[in-house]
Amino acid sequence: MEILKNVVLALHILGVVALLGGVLYQIAPIRTRTARILPGMMHGAWTMLVTGIALVGLQYPLGNDVNNVKITVKLAVLIAIIVIALVNRKREAVATWVLPAIGALTVVNVLLATVWR
């Protein structure tokens, strides 16, 4: 069961990398106002959601306590990311605040995961 948890955790981290990498990849297009939501960013956000739910579900059979407040806050941040991305995914060029907001929310989610005990 521990191996499964580690595999799901690795997939979760890859989702973060896809989402944040898509934002960082578009730093120059953000400046020229031609940035957009890349499909890989959407896949990363959905991967984070699915694997995050799986990680929480795997904690119970492993006998670990789950901090439900932390998980709820992380879920709310991820839902905000997904909503912003879904609303803007079909646009040729997104507003200048969209990608920095997605990037900042992703970093906040990583900080919540690592700093909040």
N, C-alpha and C positions, 0 to 999 in steps of 0.2 A: 504494500500500500504506500509505503514511503517513496518507493521508486516512481510510482504513478504520480504522486504529489510533486516530485521533482521535475518530471517530464512536463506536467501541466504548468508548473512555475516557469520553466524555460520557455514554453509557448507564450505565456503571459508577458514575459520580458521581451520576447520577439514582437509582440503586439505593440508594446511601448516604443520599441525601436522603430517599427514601421511608421507609427504615428508621428513621433518626434522627428524622425529622419525626413519624413515628407515635408515637415515645416522647415527644417534647416536647409533642405535642398532648394527651397524656394526663397531664400533670403534676397537674392538679386531680383527675381520677379516681383517680390513684395515692393521693392523700391521703385520699380517701373510700372507698378499697378497692373501687372498681368498675371499675378498669382492666382492659383485655383486649387480646389480640393482634388488631390490625386486619388485614384482608386485604391492605391496601397494604403493611404491614410484611413480610408473607410474600412478596409480589411483589418488594419491594425486596431482600430477602435472596437470593431465587432469581436475581434479575437480577444482583446482585453476583457470585454464584457463576459463572453462565454467562459473563458478560462478563469476569470475572477470568481464567477459563480461556482465553477467546479472546485476551485481551491477552497472556498468556504465550505462547500459540501463535503470535501475530503477531510476537513478538520475534525468533524464529529466522529467518524469511525476510528480516527487515530487517537482519540481521547484528549484532544487539545481544546482549550477554552477559546471561544471566539468573542472578540470585542465587537459587539453588534453596532455600537455607536460609530466606531471607526469605519466599519464596512459600509454603513449607511452613508456616511459623509463621502467616502471614496466612490460609492455608487452614484451619488448625486452629482459629483464632479464629472464622472464619466458620462452620465446622461446629458449633462450640459455640453460636453464635447461632442457627443453624437448628434444632439439636436442642432448645434451650430453647423456641424459638417453636413448634415442632411439637408438643412435649409439652403445651404450655399453650394452643394455639390454639382448642380447643373449649370451654374453660371460660368461664363467664359473667363471673367475676372472678378474676384471677390473684393469686397471692401477692404481697406487697408488694416482694419482692426481684426479681421477674422482669423488669419493665420497666427498672428501674435497671441491672440486670446486662446486659440487651441493649444499652442505651444506652452503658454503659461499655465493653463489648466492641467496639461499633461505633467509638467514639472511639479505642480502642486500635488497631483495624485501620487507621484513618485515620492515626494517628501512625506506625504501622509503615510505611505506604506513603510518607509524606512525610519522616520523619526518618532512617530506616534506609537507608543508601546501600550 
